[in-house]
């Protein structure tokens, strides 16, 4: 469900007039910043990738705004982001990877480490940035919320709280396309343990039942565009990870279940070479009912609170 996208650099006057496209490169261009004299812009440019530009090599490019003349300032592989004019023609940027950090056009290396969204002081002598300081994964920590009615929590991917809110299940990897197990923990992140794991199959997008007595999940291989033809099923298990029941027949890529409010049914997606859509299963009997069908990939269904 990733769509190939391109981005370009534009200029616009502060009164919203004079919109002008500066780059025309069937690529991903971003993080532009002005030279001190306002005659040039430096930015990063990456080849198109369905997984996002961070998955491929990128370069730092300068463009003359009067002539649109491009000058590629770097070469080689690796990720290069967030260029900044330091002084005169000196440009700094950030690289990613095991030895990533601040780089200067021309090959000079600066401070090493993970540095994201950097901004330089006007004299170019100092830099402010943000980085991860907690290496635990998945994280579980509160985030600031401007709306008192909502508590924001940063977690790993596909979290689902128990109906009482005292525990949650979440996948253990950083990406859905990796082989994931299901972790269970207290709402504060303590007492983590593996609820369900499989040596070959991924258990993706677990969801706690409305009555708190079961957990549903997709189990199998996902992201067929990356891993080749793959099948996955919908599984239901106890909150202790035992009594696992497979509800589907393994004939397609089933995943991303959502419980009905009464806990009797699940809706989930079906993806395959010849059929796609949403399916409802009766958890007790295993009876299936097609909800939608067609060429499009219907995905991530969510059952409404009223059940209708």
C-alpha positions as CSV (number, residue, x, y, z in Angstrom):
1,X,0.0,0.0,0.0
2,X,2.9,2.3,-0.6
3,X,2.6,4.8,-3.5
4,X,5.6,6.1,-5.5
5,X,5.8,9.8,-4.9
6,X,8.0,12.7,-6.0
7,X,8.5,16.1,-4.4
8,X,10.0,19.3,-5.7
9,X,11.2,22.6,-4.4
10,X,9.0,25.7,-5.0
11,X,9.2,29.4,-4.4
12,X,6.3,31.7,-3.5
13,X,6.0,35.3,-2.5
14,X,4.8,36.1,1.0
15,X,1.5,37.5,-0.4
16,X,0.9,34.0,-1.9
17,X,1.5,35.1,-5.5
18,X,4.3,34.1,-7.9
19,X,4.3,30.4,-7.2
20,X,7.3,28.9,-9.1
21,X,8.5,25.4,-9.4
22,X,12.3,25.3,-9.1
23,X,13.2,21.6,-9.5
24,X,11.9,19.2,-12.1
25,X,13.7,15.9,-11.5
26,X,11.3,12.9,-11.1
27,X,12.9,12.4,-7.7
28,X,12.4,13.3,-4.0
29,X,13.7,16.8,-3.1
30,X,13.5,18.2,0.4
31,X,14.8,20.3,3.4
32,X,15.7,23.4,1.3
33,X,17.6,26.3,2.9
34,X,18.7,29.6,1.5
35,X,22.2,30.9,0.9
36,X,23.1,34.1,2.8
37,X,22.7,36.3,-0.3
38,X,19.4,34.6,-1.3
39,X,20.6,33.6,-4.7
40,X,20.9,29.9,-4.2
41,X,19.0,27.1,-2.4
42,X,20.7,23.9,-1.1
43,X,18.6,20.8,-0.6
44,X,18.8,17.0,-0.5
45,X,17.7,14.9,-3.5
46,X,17.0,11.1,-3.5
47,X,15.9,8.6,-6.1
48,X,12.3,7.5,-5.9
49,X,11.6,4.6,-3.6
50,X,8.2,3.0,-2.6
51,X,9.6,2.7,0.9
52,X,10.5,6.4,1.2
53,X,13.6,8.3,0.3
54,X,15.4,7.2,3.4
55,X,15.8,3.8,1.9
56,X,18.1,4.8,-0.9
57,X,21.2,7.0,-1.4
58,X,20.7,10.8,-1.5
59,X,22.9,13.7,-2.5
60,X,23.2,17.4,-1.5
61,X,22.4,19.7,-4.4
62,X,22.6,23.5,-4.9
63,X,20.5,25.4,-7.4
64,X,20.9,28.9,-8.8
65,X,17.5,30.5,-8.5
66,X,18.1,32.9,-11.4
67,X,19.3,30.3,-13.9
68,X,18.1,27.0,-12.4
69,X,21.6,25.6,-12.8
70,X,22.0,22.6,-10.5
71,X,25.3,21.7,-8.8
72,X,25.6,18.3,-7.1
73,X,27.8,18.9,-4.1
74,X,28.3,15.3,-2.9
75,X,28.7,11.8,-4.3
76,X,28.7,8.2,-3.2
77,X,26.1,6.1,-1.4
78,X,24.4,6.6,2.0
79,X,21.7,9.0,3.3
80,X,22.4,12.7,3.3
81,X,19.9,15.1,4.7
82,X,19.2,18.6,6.1
83,X,21.9,20.7,4.4
84,X,22.7,24.1,5.9
85,X,24.8,27.0,4.7
86,X,27.4,27.6,7.4
87,X,29.3,30.5,5.9
88,X,30.1,31.6,2.4
89,X,30.1,28.5,0.2
90,X,30.6,26.1,3.2
91,X,27.7,23.6,3.5
92,X,27.1,21.2,6.3
93,X,24.6,18.3,6.3
94,X,23.7,15.2,8.3
95,X,24.5,11.6,7.3
96,X,22.8,8.5,8.6
97,X,24.3,5.1,9.4
98,X,26.6,3.5,12.0
99,X,29.1,6.3,11.5
100,X,26.7,9.0,10.7
101,X,26.9,12.6,12.0
102,X,27.7,16.1,10.8
103,X,29.4,16.2,7.4
104,X,30.8,19.1,5.4
105,X,30.8,19.3,1.6
106,X,34.4,18.5,0.6
107,X,34.8,15.5,2.8
108,X,35.4,16.9,6.3
109,X,33.7,15.1,9.1
110,X,32.2,16.8,12.1
111,X,30.6,15.5,15.3
112,X,29.4,11.9,15.0
113,X,26.1,10.5,16.2
114,X,22.4,10.6,15.4
115,X,21.4,14.2,14.7
116,X,17.9,14.9,13.3
117,X,16.3,18.1,12.0
118,X,19.4,20.2,12.7
119,X,19.4,24.1,12.7
120,X,22.5,26.2,12.8
121,X,23.1,29.4,14.7
122,X,23.5,32.6,12.5
123,X,27.2,32.5,13.0
124,X,27.4,28.8,12.0
125,X,29.3,27.9,15.2
126,X,26.6,26.0,16.9
127,X,23.8,23.5,16.0
128,X,20.6,22.4,17.7
129,X,19.0,19.0,16.9
130,X,17.0,16.2,18.3
131,X,17.9,12.5,18.7
132,X,16.6,9.4,20.4
133,X,18.0,9.0,23.9
134,X,16.1,5.9,24.9
135,X,17.3,2.7,23.2
136,X,14.5,0.5,24.4
137,X,12.1,-0.8,21.8
138,X,9.3,-0.6,21.7
139,X,9.2,2.7,23.6
140,X,6.4,3.5,26.0
141,X,6.4,7.0,27.3
142,X,3.9,9.9,27.4
143,X,3.9,12.7,24.9
144,X,2.7,16.3,25.4
145,X,-0.9,16.8,24.6
146,X,-2.6,20.2,24.0
147,X,-6.1,18.6,24.5
148,X,-6.7,17.5,28.2
149,X,-9.3,15.0,27.0
150,X,-6.6,13.0,25.2
151,X,-3.6,11.2,26.7
152,X,-0.8,10.8,24.1
153,X,1.6,7.8,24.5
154,X,4.4,6.9,22.2
155,X,4.5,3.1,21.6
156,X,5.8,0.6,19.1
157,X,3.7,-0.3,16.0
158,X,0.1,-1.6,16.2
159,X,-0.6,-1.1,20.0
160,X,-3.9,-2.3,21.4
161,X,-5.0,-1.7,25.0
162,X,-7.1,-4.1,27.1
163,X,-10.7,-2.8,27.7
164,X,-9.7,-1.9,31.3
165,X,-6.7,0.1,30.1
166,X,-4.3,-1.6,32.5
167,X,-2.4,-3.6,29.9
168,X,-1.6,-3.5,26.2
169,X,-0.3,-5.7,23.4
170,X,2.1,-4.3,20.7
171,X,4.4,-5.7,18.1
172,X,8.1,-6.0,19.0
173,X,9.8,-4.8,15.8
174,X,10.2,-1.4,14.4
175,X,8.5,-2.1,11.0
176,X,5.6,-4.2,10.0
177,X,7.6,-5.8,7.2
178,X,9.9,-7.5,9.7
179,X,9.1,-10.7,11.5
180,X,7.1,-9.5,14.5
181,X,6.1,-11.2,17.7
182,X,3.4,-10.0,20.1
183,X,4.5,-8.4,23.4
184,X,2.2,-7.9,26.4
185,X,3.0,-5.4,29.1
186,X,1.4,-3.2,31.8
187,X,0.2,0.2,30.7
188,X,3.3,1.8,32.2
189,X,5.6,-0.4,30.1
190,X,6.6,-2.7,33.0
191,X,6.6,-6.5,33.1
192,X,7.1,-7.0,29.4
193,X,6.9,-10.5,28.0
194,X,6.4,-12.3,24.7
195,X,2.8,-13.3,24.4
196,X,3.1,-15.0,21.1
197,X,6.0,-15.6,18.7
198,X,6.8,-17.9,15.8
199,X,10.2,-18.9,14.3
200,X,8.9,-18.5,10.7
201,X,5.7,-16.4,10.8
202,X,5.1,-12.8,11.7
203,X,2.2,-12.0,14.1
204,X,1.1,-8.6,13.0
205,X,-1.4,-6.0,14.3
206,X,-2.7,-7.7,17.5
207,X,-6.1,-6.4,18.8
208,X,-7.6,-7.0,22.3
209,X,-11.2,-8.2,22.3
210,X,-13.9,-6.0,23.8
211,X,-14.5,-8.4,26.7
212,X,-10.8,-8.6,27.4
213,X,-10.6,-12.4,27.1
214,X,-9.0,-12.9,23.7
215,X,-6.5,-11.3,21.3
216,X,-6.7,-11.5,17.5
217,X,-3.9,-11.0,15.1
218,X,-2.7,-11.7,11.6
219,X,-0.2,-14.6,11.5
220,X,2.0,-15.4,8.5
221,X,4.0,-13.4,6.0
222,X,3.1,-9.8,5.0
223,X,4.3,-7.1,2.6
224,X,4.2,-9.3,-0.5
225,X,5.9,-6.7,-2.7
226,X,9.0,-7.1,-0.6
227,X,9.0,-10.7,0.5
228,X,7.5,-12.4,-2.5
229,X,4.2,-14.3,-2.6
230,X,3.0,-14.8,0.9
231,X,0.0,-16.0,2.8
232,X,-1.2,-15.1,6.3
233,X,-4.2,-16.1,8.4
234,X,-6.3,-14.6,11.2
235,X,-5.6,-16.1,14.5
236,X,-7.4,-15.8,17.9
237,X,-5.7,-16.7,21.2
238,X,-6.2,-16.3,24.9
239,X,-4.7,-13.4,26.8
240,X,-1.9,-15.8,27.9
241,X,-1.0,-16.5,24.3
242,X,-2.3,-20.1,24.5
243,X,-5.3,-21.8,22.8
244,X,-4.4,-20.4,19.4
245,X,-7.1,-20.9,16.8
246,X,-6.6,-20.2,13.1
247,X,-9.9,-18.8,11.6
248,X,-9.0,-18.7,7.9
249,X,-7.8,-21.2,5.3
250,X,-4.4,-19.9,4.3
251,X,-5.4,-19.2,0.7
252,X,-4.6,-15.5,0.7
253,X,-3.0,-12.7,2.7
254,X,-5.4,-12.1,5.5
255,X,-4.6,-9.4,8.1
256,X,-5.4,-6.4,10.3
257,X,-8.4,-7.7,12.2
258,X,-10.9,-5.5,14.1
259,X,-13.4,-6.8,16.7
260,X,-17.2,-6.2,16.6
261,X,-18.4,-4.5,19.8
262,X,-20.0,-7.8,21.0
263,X,-16.8,-9.7,20.5
264,X,-18.5,-12.3,18.3
265,X,-17.1,-11.3,14.9
266,X,-13.9,-10.0,13.3
267,X,-13.6,-7.9,10.1
268,X,-10.2,-8.1,8.3
269,X,-8.6,-7.6,5.0
270,X,-8.1,-10.1,2.2
271,X,-5.4,-9.6,-0.4
272,X,-4.4,-12.0,-3.2
273,X,-3.6,-12.2,-6.9
274,X,-7.3,-12.6,-8.0
275,X,-9.3,-11.2,-5.1
276,X,-9.2,-8.4,-2.6
277,X,-11.5,-6.9,-0.1
278,X,-12.8,-7.1,3.5
279,X,-14.2,-10.2,5.1
280,X,-16.2,-10.9,8.3
281,X,-15.7,-14.1,10.3
282,X,-17.9,-15.5,13.0
283,X,-15.3,-16.3,15.7
284,X,-17.3,-19.2,17.2
285,X,-18.2,-21.0,14.0
286,X,-15.6,-19.8,11.5
287,X,-18.3,-18.8,9.0
288,X,-17.0,-16.2,6.5
289,X,-19.0,-13.4,4.9
290,X,-17.6,-11.1,2.1
291,X,-18.1,-7.4,3.0
292,X,-16.3,-5.8,0.0
293,X,-14.6,-7.3,-3.1
294,X,-12.9,-5.8,-6.1
295,X,-9.6,-4.8,-7.6
296,X,-8.7,-2.2,-4.9
297,X,-6.8,-3.1,-1.8
298,X,-9.2,-2.3,1.1
299,X,-7.2,-2.2,4.3
300,X,-7.1,-1.5,8.0
301,X,-10.9,-1.9,8.7
302,X,-12.2,-0.6,12.0
303,X,-15.5,-1.6,13.5
304,X,-17.7,1.3,14.7
305,X,-18.6,1.4,18.5
306,X,-22.3,0.8,17.7
307,X,-21.5,-2.2,15.6
308,X,-23.4,-1.0,12.5
